[in-house]
Amino acid sequence: MKLYYSATSPFVRKCLVSAQELGLRERIELLPAAPHPVNRDRALIVCNPLGKVPTLVTDDGAVLYDSRVICEYLNALGDGHLMPEKAAERWRASCDAALADGIMEAAVLVRYETFARPEHLRWKDWIDGQMDKVSCALAEIEPRAGTFDSRIDLGTIAIGCALGYLDFRFAALGWKNSHPKTAAWFARFAGRESMQATVPPV
């Protein structure tokens, strides 16, 4: 398999953590890509018209995107333990994954707004609105974080990668100070081999 990736993307990290947990990481060749909202990577667009990472090319030539689809594919290809079989647990994991994806989407949009857009065109109210999504999602996670300890699924992997991205790009946010249960869980989860192997470069 081949994965178009950016080393700093939290969505890519989610796929790589999943692959590591499933014992599939060695089967994936990483292909560097340069996703950008304006200067779009034409080599990537050949495979994915949206020009986004991650994009996975399977061994039989099928092209898969986005990260949720890729993680579900890897789970099916592996032993399948990252998605619970029981309906209630499955929906819980799926909803947690969607919540984490929302954090990552909002944070990446703020990153683009403050990094890719010229300073005189940046819209503070829009940035504040995106960061409010992050704050509301963290508030939703906090009372439930104490129940995450025994869970290694697509939901907790996504949450772990979302929190890791906040630490990586938004250290000044200081989310750990106001969310101690989430911070305590993340400290343990971030120590997993799969998370350690996918820490983005500084």
SVG drawing of the C-alpha trace seen along z (x, -y; Angstrom):
<svg xmlns="http://www.w3.org/2000/svg" viewBox="-26 -44 38 54">
<polyline fill="none" stroke="black" stroke-width="0.4" points="0.0,0.0 1.0,-3.6 0.0,-6.5 0.3,-10.1 1.1,-12.0 2.3,-15.1 4.2,-14.4 2.4,-17.2 -1.2,-16.2 -3.2,-14.9 -5.4,-13.0 -2.4,-11.2 -1.2,-10.5 -4.6,-8.9 -4.2,-6.5 -0.6,-5.6 -1.5,-5.0 -4.3,-2.8 -1.9,-0.9 0.6,-0.5 -2.0,0.9 -3.2,3.3 0.3,4.5 0.0,3.1 2.5,0.2 5.3,2.1 3.0,2.7 2.6,-1.0 5.0,-3.0 4.9,-6.7 4.8,-9.2 5.4,-12.8 2.7,-15.3 2.3,-19.0 -1.4,-19.7 -2.2,-23.4 -5.5,-25.3 -4.1,-27.6 -1.0,-26.1 -2.5,-22.7 -0.2,-19.6 -0.9,-18.5 0.8,-15.2 -1.6,-14.4 -4.6,-15.6 -4.0,-12.9 -5.1,-10.4 -7.4,-12.5 -9.2,-15.4 -9.5,-17.2 -5.7,-17.3 -5.9,-16.2 -3.9,-13.9 -4.1,-11.2 -4.8,-9.4 -4.2,-5.6 -3.5,-3.5 -4.3,0.1 -2.3,3.1 -5.0,3.7 -4.8,0.1 -8.0,-1.3 -7.7,-4.9 -9.2,-5.7 -9.8,-9.0 -10.5,-10.5 -8.9,-9.4 -12.1,-7.9 -12.5,-5.7 -8.8,-4.7 -8.9,-3.8 -12.0,-1.6 -10.3,0.0 -7.2,0.7 -9.3,2.1 -11.1,4.5 -7.7,5.5 -6.2,6.2 -7.8,8.0 -10.7,5.6 -10.3,4.9 -10.4,1.1 -14.1,1.0 -16.3,2.6 -18.8,5.3 -21.6,4.3 -23.8,1.7 -23.8,-0.7 -20.0,-0.6 -19.6,-0.9 -21.7,-4.1 -19.9,-5.5 -16.5,-5.0 -17.8,-6.4 -19.2,-9.5 -16.0,-10.0 -14.0,-9.8 -16.4,-12.4 -15.9,-14.7 -12.1,-14.4 -12.2,-15.0 -14.2,-18.2 -11.4,-19.3 -8.8,-18.6 -10.7,-20.2 -11.3,-23.4 -7.6,-23.5 -6.3,-22.9 -8.5,-25.7 -7.1,-28.1 -3.6,-27.0 -4.3,-27.8 -5.9,-31.1 -2.9,-32.2 -0.1,-30.6 -1.3,-30.6 -3.5,-33.7 -1.8,-37.1 -2.0,-38.9 -4.1,-41.8 -6.8,-39.3 -7.1,-37.3 -10.5,-37.3 -10.3,-37.2 -14.0,-36.4 -13.8,-33.5 -10.7,-32.2 -12.4,-32.6 -15.4,-30.7 -13.2,-27.8 -11.4,-27.7 -14.8,-27.8 -15.6,-24.5 -12.4,-23.1 -13.3,-24.4 -16.8,-23.0 -15.5,-19.6 -12.9,-19.5 -15.7,-20.3 -17.7,-17.4 -14.7,-15.0 -13.7,-16.0 -16.4,-14.3 -16.0,-11.1 -12.2,-10.9 -12.1,-8.8 -13.9,-6.0 -11.3,-5.9 -8.6,-3.9 -9.4,-0.4 -10.4,-1.6 -8.2,-1.3 -10.5,-2.0 -10.9,-4.4 -12.6,-6.8 -9.9,-7.1 -7.2,-7.0 -8.8,-10.0 -9.1,-11.9 -5.5,-11.2 -4.4,-12.5 -6.6,-15.6 -5.1,-16.4 -1.6,-15.8 -2.2,-18.3 -3.4,-20.9 -0.2,-20.4 1.8,-20.6 0.2,-23.7 -1.6,-25.4 0.5,-25.0 -0.5,-28.4 -4.1,-27.1 -3.2,-25.4 -6.1,-23.0 -4.6,-20.6 -5.0,-23.1 -8.7,-23.3 -9.3,-19.6 -7.4,-17.5 -9.2,-14.2 -8.6,-14.5 -5.0,-15.5 -4.4,-12.5 -5.8,-10.1 -3.8,-11.7 -0.6,-11.4 -1.0,-7.7 -2.3,-7.2 0.4,-9.3 2.9,-6.8 1.7,-4.0 4.2,-2.8 1.9,-3.7 1.7,-7.3 5.4,-7.6 6.2,-6.4 4.1,-9.0 5.0,-12.2 5.2,-15.0 8.6,-16.6 9.3,-19.9"/>
</svg>
